[in-house]
Amino acid sequence: MAGDGIYPSNAYRRTWPPLTIPLVWLFVYAGVWLSGQIAQPLGFMVTMGNGRWTDNIAALFASLPVAGVLWLWLRYYERGSVAGIGLYGRSRGPFLRGAGIGALLVFAVAAAGVLAGAYQIDGPGAWTGHFTSTWVIATVLSFVGTAIQATATEALYRGWMLDTVAARWGRGIAVIFNVAAALVIQAGLNALSSPESLIAAINLALMSAALSLIAIRTGSLWTAAGLHAGWNLAMGWALGLNIDGGHLSVTPGLLALSTNGDAPSWLSGGGIGPDGSLLFTLAAAGLLLSQMRFPKGGERLKAVRPSRDDDEIVDH
């Protein structure tokens, strides 16, 4: 079946599409392992499972080695560059627009959750007494680390995997493949462990499809990466809610929210956070519906080989 790539590719050879699933898992495993070897001698742990904000930040920056492993594959196997997976051209505008959309969706979910009794307001943000130099440093590192983590994740799934499958089998199959791969790699059998875990898997599928369509419509990865980062920052840093069961140990910047223990888990997401709630499902479904058409006519970007300048912008 003839395919149609998403990004202007300069790769000399393509990876066999089904191989992208085990390779993504391998890249993540190898990158996180490598980051652990770097962090441990420095006294850090790559985890969001404890109360140390320094370890939380280390977990975010662990995506740098993951991205490095992907870059090695692109550079030495496919003989291409990161420009060929959508990370090319101007980044700031599309990234910030995506981040704004992601943050607005989270604030809408949080507001609905407070009104429905799923979340409760524990107090104002850091500006009421936690605005210290340490908090400022932690905030800056949280923003940078989240941007890196979101971009690395999108580079794996909506960058390399989506484009690889689309180039061989077409964009429609690529979106379906991307959703299935995310469920296999990120959710796995844990999706059946509880009602909120099952809802979280459904939400993961909806967001994977929506982000895939955003990448296809824009012909670039920056908007999808920004949306991913904005969603995580608004949920964790701004409001203090759990993200996929993890908690950023930094005093929330805008408003301190917590899960109402008396609310049903399908509404609040329980320990998973809003990612495992039906409120998230409504937001993700709305985002998906807004993207339910491929670009055509004037919207379709002209597929040209990335210039040397584009490669230099991304690689440095």
C-alpha positions as CSV (number, residue, x, y, z in Angstrom):
1,M,0.0,0.0,0.0
2,A,1.4,3.4,-1.0
3,G,1.9,5.8,1.8
4,D,2.3,9.6,2.2
5,G,4.8,10.9,4.7
6,I,3.9,13.7,7.1
7,Y,7.1,15.6,7.2
8,P,9.7,16.5,4.5
9,S,12.1,13.6,5.1
10,N,15.8,13.5,4.3
11,A,16.3,10.0,5.5
12,Y,18.2,7.6,3.2
13,R,16.3,4.6,4.5
14,R,13.2,3.9,6.6
15,T,12.7,1.6,9.6
16,W,10.2,-1.2,9.0
17,P,7.0,0.2,10.6
18,P,6.2,-2.7,13.0
19,L,9.7,-2.5,14.4
20,T,9.0,1.0,15.8
21,I,7.0,-0.4,18.7
22,P,9.8,-2.5,20.3
23,L,12.3,0.2,19.4
24,V,10.4,2.9,21.1
25,W,10.3,0.8,24.2
26,L,14.0,0.1,23.9
27,F,14.9,3.7,23.4
28,V,12.9,4.7,26.5
29,Y,14.4,1.9,28.6
30,A,18.0,2.6,27.5
31,G,17.6,6.4,27.9
32,V,16.1,6.2,31.4
33,W,18.7,3.6,32.4
34,L,21.5,5.9,31.2
35,S,20.0,8.9,33.0
36,G,20.0,6.9,36.2
37,Q,23.7,6.1,35.8
38,I,24.3,9.8,35.4
39,A,22.0,11.0,38.3
40,Q,23.0,8.4,40.9
41,P,26.6,9.7,41.5
42,L,25.2,13.2,41.8
43,G,22.9,12.1,44.6
44,F,19.7,12.2,42.6
45,M,17.1,9.5,41.8
46,V,15.2,9.5,38.5
47,T,11.7,9.2,40.0
48,M,8.5,11.0,40.7
49,G,7.6,8.6,43.5
50,N,9.1,10.4,46.4
51,G,8.7,13.9,47.9
52,R,12.1,15.4,46.7
53,W,11.6,18.0,44.0
54,T,15.1,17.5,42.8
55,D,14.4,13.8,42.0
56,N,11.2,14.9,40.2
57,I,13.2,17.3,38.1
58,A,15.8,14.6,37.4
59,A,12.9,12.4,36.1
60,L,11.9,15.1,33.7
61,F,15.4,15.6,32.4
62,A,15.7,11.8,31.9
63,S,14.1,12.4,28.6
64,L,17.3,14.0,27.3
65,P,19.1,10.6,27.0
66,V,15.9,9.1,25.5
67,A,16.0,11.7,22.8
68,G,19.7,11.1,22.4
69,V,19.1,7.4,21.7
70,L,16.5,8.3,19.1
71,W,18.9,10.8,17.5
72,L,21.6,8.1,17.2
73,W,19.1,5.8,15.4
74,L,18.1,8.6,13.0
75,R,21.7,9.6,12.4
76,Y,23.5,6.3,12.0
77,Y,20.7,3.9,10.8
78,E,18.3,6.0,8.8
79,R,21.0,8.5,7.8
80,G,18.6,11.4,8.4
81,S,18.1,14.1,11.0
82,V,15.5,15.3,13.5
83,A,14.2,17.7,10.9
84,G,12.8,14.6,9.1
85,I,10.5,13.8,12.1
86,G,8.9,17.3,12.3
87,L,11.4,19.2,14.4
88,Y,12.3,21.8,11.9
89,G,11.6,25.5,11.1
90,R,10.4,28.0,13.6
91,S,9.5,26.5,16.9
92,R,8.6,29.1,19.4
93,G,5.2,30.3,18.0
94,P,3.7,26.9,17.3
95,F,5.0,25.5,20.6
96,L,3.5,28.3,22.6
97,R,0.2,28.1,20.8
98,G,0.0,24.4,21.6
99,A,1.0,25.0,25.2
100,G,-1.8,27.6,25.5
101,I,-4.4,25.1,24.2
102,G,-3.2,22.4,26.5
103,A,-3.3,24.7,29.5
104,L,-6.8,25.9,28.7
105,L,-8.1,22.4,28.4
106,V,-6.6,21.5,31.8
107,F,-8.1,24.6,33.5
108,A,-11.5,23.7,32.0
109,V,-11.3,20.1,33.3
110,A,-10.2,21.4,36.8
111,A,-13.0,24.0,36.9
112,A,-15.6,21.3,36.0
113,G,-14.0,19.0,38.6
114,V,-14.3,21.6,41.4
115,L,-17.9,22.3,40.5
116,A,-18.7,18.6,40.4
117,G,-17.0,17.9,43.7
118,A,-14.2,15.8,42.2
119,Y,-11.5,18.2,43.3
120,Q,-11.2,20.6,46.3
121,I,-9.3,23.8,46.7
122,D,-6.6,23.5,49.4
123,G,-5.3,27.1,49.1
124,P,-3.8,29.7,46.9
125,G,-0.5,29.2,44.9
126,A,3.1,29.8,45.8
127,W,2.7,33.6,45.8
128,T,1.1,33.5,49.3
129,G,4.3,32.4,51.2
130,H,6.3,29.9,49.2
131,F,7.7,32.4,46.7
132,T,11.3,31.7,47.6
133,S,14.5,31.5,45.5
134,T,14.4,27.7,45.7
135,W,10.8,27.7,44.4
136,V,11.9,30.0,41.5
137,I,14.8,27.7,40.6
138,A,12.5,24.6,40.8
139,T,9.9,26.4,38.7
140,V,12.4,27.2,35.9
141,L,13.7,23.7,35.9
142,S,10.2,22.3,35.9
143,F,9.3,24.4,32.8
144,V,12.5,23.4,30.9
145,G,12.3,19.7,32.0
146,T,8.6,19.4,31.0
147,A,9.3,21.0,27.6
148,I,12.1,18.5,27.1
149,Q,10.0,15.5,28.3
150,A,7.0,16.5,26.1
151,T,9.1,17.1,23.0
152,A,11.0,13.9,23.4
153,T,7.8,11.9,23.8
154,E,6.2,13.5,20.8
155,A,9.4,13.0,18.8
156,L,9.1,9.2,19.5
157,Y,5.4,8.8,18.9
158,R,4.0,11.6,16.7
159,G,7.4,12.3,15.1
160,W,9.3,9.2,14.2
161,M,6.7,6.4,14.6
162,L,3.8,8.3,13.0
163,D,5.8,9.4,10.0
164,T,7.5,6.1,9.5
165,V,4.1,4.3,9.3
166,A,2.5,7.0,7.2
167,A,5.3,6.8,4.6
168,R,4.7,3.1,4.1
169,W,1.0,2.6,4.7
170,G,-0.7,6.0,4.7
171,R,-1.8,8.5,7.3
172,G,-5.1,6.9,8.3
173,I,-3.4,3.6,9.2
174,A,-0.6,5.6,10.9
175,V,-3.0,7.2,13.3
176,I,-4.6,3.9,14.2
177,F,-1.1,2.3,14.6
178,N,0.0,5.2,16.8
179,V,-3.0,4.8,19.1
180,A,-2.4,1.0,19.4
181,A,1.3,1.4,20.0
182,A,0.6,4.0,22.8
183,L,-1.8,1.6,24.5
184,V,0.6,-1.4,24.3
185,I,3.7,0.6,25.4
186,Q,2.3,3.1,27.9
187,A,-0.8,1.4,29.3
188,G,-0.3,-2.3,28.9
189,L,-2.1,-4.8,31.1
190,N,-2.3,-2.2,33.9
191,A,-5.2,-0.7,32.0
192,L,-7.4,-3.5,33.4
193,S,-6.3,-3.0,37.0
194,S,-9.0,-0.5,38.0
195,P,-11.9,1.5,36.6
196,E,-9.8,4.7,36.6
197,S,-6.9,2.8,34.9
198,L,-9.3,1.7,32.1
199,I,-10.5,5.3,31.7
200,A,-6.9,6.5,31.6
201,A,-6.2,4.0,28.7
202,I,-9.2,5.4,26.8
203,N,-8.0,8.9,27.4
204,L,-4.5,7.9,26.2
205,A,-6.0,6.6,23.0
206,L,-8.0,9.8,22.4
207,M,-5.1,12.0,23.1
208,S,-2.8,9.9,20.9
209,A,-5.3,10.2,18.0
210,A,-5.7,14.0,18.6
211,L,-2.0,14.7,18.7
212,S,-1.4,12.6,15.6
213,L,-4.0,14.6,13.7
214,I,-2.5,17.8,15.0
215,A,0.9,16.7,13.7
216,I,-0.6,15.8,10.3
217,R,-2.6,19.0,10.0
218,T,0.3,21.3,10.8
219,G,3.1,19.3,9.1
220,S,5.3,19.9,12.1
221,L,5.8,18.5,15.6
222,W,6.0,21.7,17.5
223,T,2.3,22.3,18.2
224,A,1.8,18.8,19.4
225,A,4.8,19.0,21.7
226,G,3.7,22.4,23.0
227,L,0.2,21.0,23.8
228,H,1.7,18.1,25.6
229,A,3.9,20.3,27.7
230,G,1.2,22.9,28.4
231,W,-1.2,20.1,29.6
232,N,1.4,18.7,32.0
233,L,2.6,22.0,33.3
234,A,-1.0,23.3,34.0
235,M,-2.0,20.0,35.7
236,G,1.2,19.6,37.8
237,W,3.0,22.9,38.3
238,A,0.0,25.2,38.1
239,L,-2.6,23.2,40.1
240,G,-0.7,20.5,41.9
241,L,-2.7,17.5,40.5
242,N,-1.3,14.1,39.8
243,I,-0.2,13.3,36.2
244,D,-0.5,9.7,35.3
245,G,-0.1,8.8,38.9
246,G,3.0,10.9,39.4
247,H,3.1,14.1,41.5
248,L,5.4,17.0,40.9
249,S,6.8,17.9,44.3
250,V,6.8,21.7,43.8
251,T,4.4,24.0,45.5
252,P,1.7,24.8,42.8
253,G,2.1,28.1,41.2
254,L,-1.5,29.2,40.7
255,L,-3.8,27.2,43.0
256,A,-3.5,24.1,45.1
257,L,-6.0,21.5,44.2
258,S,-6.4,17.9,45.5
259,T,-8.6,15.0,44.8
260,N,-11.8,14.8,46.9
261,G,-11.7,11.3,48.5
262,D,-15.5,11.1,48.7
263,A,-15.8,11.6,44.9
264,P,-16.1,8.5,42.7
265,S,-12.8,7.6,41.1
266,W,-14.2,7.6,37.6
267,L,-15.0,11.3,38.1
268,S,-11.8,12.4,39.8
269,G,-9.3,9.8,38.4
270,G,-8.3,8.7,41.9
271,G,-4.6,8.4,42.4
272,I,-4.0,8.6,38.7
273,G,-5.2,12.2,38.6
274,P,-7.4,13.9,35.9
275,D,-5.8,11.6,33.3
276,G,-8.0,8.8,34.7
277,S,-11.3,10.8,34.9
278,L,-14.3,11.1,32.6
279,L,-13.8,14.8,32.7
280,F,-10.5,14.3,30.9
281,T,-12.4,12.0,28.4
282,L,-14.7,14.8,27.5
283,A,-11.8,17.3,27.0
284,A,-9.8,14.8,24.9
285,A,-12.8,13.8,22.8
286,G,-13.5,17.5,22.1
287,L,-9.9,18.1,21.0
288,L,-10.1,15.0,18.8
289,L,-13.3,16.1,17.1
290,S,-11.8,19.5,16.4
291,Q,-9.1,17.8,14.4
292,M,-11.2,15.3,12.5
293,R,-10.1,16.3,9.0
294,F,-6.8,16.0,7.1
295,P,-5.3,19.2,5.6
296,K,-6.3,19.9,2.0
297,G,-5.9,22.7,-0.5
298,G,-4.2,25.7,1.0
299,E,-3.7,24.0,4.4
300,R,-1.4,21.3,3.1
301,L,2.2,22.2,3.5
302,K,4.4,21.8,0.5
303,A,6.6,18.7,1.0
304,V,10.1,19.9,0.4
305,R,13.4,18.6,1.7
306,P,14.4,20.4,4.9
307,S,17.1,22.9,4.2
308,R,20.5,22.9,5.9
309,D,19.4,25.9,7.9
310,D,16.5,23.9,9.3
311,D,18.8,21.1,10.4
312,E,21.1,23.6,12.1
313,I,18.2,25.2,14.0
314,V,17.1,21.9,15.5
315,D,20.4,20.2,16.1
316,H,21.8,23.1,18.1
